[in-house]
Amino acid sequence: MLAAIGLLAAVVATALWSGLLLMLTTVLHPVYAGRDAAGFAREMQRFLPIAQRSPTNYGLVIAMVVAPVVALVGLWGEPSGVPFLLTSLGLALVVAGPLLTSRFGAEPNYAVMLAWAPDAPPRDWRHVRARWLRLNWIRAAATWAALALLVAATSLYLIP
């Protein structure tokens, strides 16, 4: 029962986060990539403070870490089973992607963008924007792969 609850919660949290990243990478990226230096700086200074303080972001990332741990505790009786292995890999991708990439890659990059004077961005603004785009795609790819693994683990566990 614990494994099923953890797996289902992990799938839901990861699917919701995947949707946020899908919107960011396929809708907002093209919008922001089309801006000039001053436009990009102004848009990021409006967007990032809201995104950084969003309870949705914090809640989903916490759920994406905690729910697979709950599932792994429930699956502990079969640590060599495929659902345990897939859940472990999904959790590793969540930690590497949304959690660590955000903390050590995206957050420092946000600080750089938020320090810009909107009417006079630095000459390397394109490099910083490219890093922002790249980090978002890394987090998205890790999240989407984690979602696929967690869906597979859940399917194998619930439908033996």
N, C-alpha and C positions, 0 to 999 in steps of 0.2 A: 504493500500500500504506500509506504514512504517513497519507494522508488518511482511509482507511478505519479504521485503528486509532484515530486521534484522534477521528473522528466517533462510533465505537462507544463509546469510553471516555467521551466527553462525554455521550452519551445515558444510559449507565449511571449515571454520577455524578449527573447532573441528575435522573434518575428517582428515585434513592435519596433525594436531598435533597428532592425534591418530596413523597415519602412522609412524610418527617419533618415537613415543613410542613403536610401534610394532617392528620396526627395532631395537631399542635399547634393548628391553627386550628379543626378540627372536633370534637375530643375535649377537649383540655385547656382551650381558651378557655371553653367552656360550664361546665366544672368550676370554673375559677378565677373566672369572672365572677359565679358564684353566691355567692362568699364575701363576708363582711363585711370591714371594713377590717383588723381584726386577723388574721382567717383568711387573707386575701389576702397580707398581709405575711409571715406565717409560711410559707405555701406557696411564695412567691417566694424566700424566704431558704433554703429547702430545695432548690428546683428550680434556681435560677439558677447557683449555684456548680458544680453537677454539669454542667449544660448548657454553661457557659462553658469548662470544662476538658475537655470530651469530645473525644477524639482523632477520633471520627467526624465531628464538626462541622468540625474543622480539615482533616482529610483530604479530605472531600467538597468543601469550598469550594475548596481548592487544586486538586483534580482538575477541578472545574467551570471553573476558569480555564485551567489548563495544557492539558487535553485539546483544547479548541477551538483554542488557539494551535497545537498540533501539527497539527490538521486543516487549519488555514489555511496552514501551511507546506507541507503536502502538496497543497493546492489552489492554491498560488501560481501555477501555470502558467495558470490560468484565473480571474484575479481579477474578471472581469466575469460569471462563471458564477453561476447561481442557488445552487448549494450553497455557494459562497464567500460570497455575499451573506447567505444565511440563517444560516450559521455565524457571520459577523461580527455580525449582529444578535443572535443568541443569546448570544454572548460579551458584547456590550454590556449586555444585560439582566442577565446574571449579575453583571457588575461593578457595575452600578447597583443591583441588588436585594440579593442575598445579601451581597456584599462591602461596598459603600459604605454602604448603608442600615444594615447591622449595625454597621459601624465608627463611623459618625458619628451614628446615630440610636439604635439599640438599646443599644449598649454604654453610652453616657452615661445612658440611662434605667435600665439595670440598676444602675448605680452609685447612682442616686437611691433605688431600691427597696431595695437592700442596706444602705443607710445608715439606714433606718427602724428605730425601736424597735418590735418586733412588737406589743407591747401598747399602743402609743400612736402609730399612724401619723399623718402630717400630715393636715390638713384637705383638702389637694388630692390625696389618694390616688386618687380616682376619675379625675382628670385624667391622672395618671401611668399608671394602669391602662389608660385609653382610648388613650393614646399607645402602650403596649405592644401592645395589641390591633391598633391601626392599623398599626404598623410590621411586625408579623407578617403581616398581610394584604398589605401592599406587597411584602414579600419573597416571599410565596407567589405572588402574581400575576405578579411578574417571573420567578420560577423556572418557573412553569407555562407562561408564554409562551415562555421560552427553550427549555424542553423541546419544545414543539410545533415551534419553528423548527429545533431540532437533529434531531428525528425526520424532519422534512420534508427537511432537507439530506441526511441519511443515506440516506433512501429514494431521493431523486433521484440521489445519487452511486452508490449500489450497484445500483439498478435503473433504468438509463438508458432 
